[in-house]
Amino acid sequence: MYLVKALKGKGHKVAMTGDGVNDILAMKESDCSIAMASGSEATRNVSHLVLLDSNFASMPSVVAE
């Protein structure tokens, strides 16, 4: 979370990916958060997007959209 805040404080847009409850605070603070479908329910609930196939290889097509 502190890294996300530091980057945003310098004017950057920040994206965060995660799958566990330890990622929730940083995901909530980020401009765009992406959770894995296989991750925790809480993480999926706070994210902006959920990778339904839980596969990072899907990220290029998600970003392209």
N, C-alpha and C positions, 0 to 999 in steps of 0.2 A: 504494500500500500504506500509506503514512504517513497519508493522509487517512482511510482505512478504520480504521486503528488509533486515530486521534484521535477519530473519531466513536464507535467502540465503547467507548473509554475514558470517554466522557461518558454511557454507558449507552444509546446508540442501537442499534437494529437496522439493519444495513447490507446492502444488496443491490448487486450489481455485475453489469454486463453487459459482454461483450467478445467479441472474435473473433481476437485475435492473441496471440502468446507474450508480448508486453509486458504483457498483462493478467493473466497467471497468478498472480503473487504476491498481487495485490489480490483476485482471485477466491477464492484459497485462504483468505485472511484474513476474507472477508466471511461473513455469516450465511447468505446465499442468493446463489448465482451462476448467471447465465444466459448460455449461450454461443450463438452463431449456428452452425447446422449447416455453413454455408459457410466458417467460420473454421478455424483450425489444429486439428489432431488433438489436440495437447497441451491446448489450451484446452477443447475438448469433454470431454476425459478428467477434468479437475479440476472441472468445473462440476457443480452440482446438477441443473440443467435444461438442455436443448438445444432451441432453437427450430428445429424441423425444416424450417420453410419460410423460415428466415432473414429473417423479416419482423417489425419492431418493432410493426406494427399488430396482431400476435397477442398482445401483452403484456396488454391488458386482460382478455381471456378467461383467460389463464394466471393472472393475479393473482386473478381471481374464483374460480378453483378452489382 
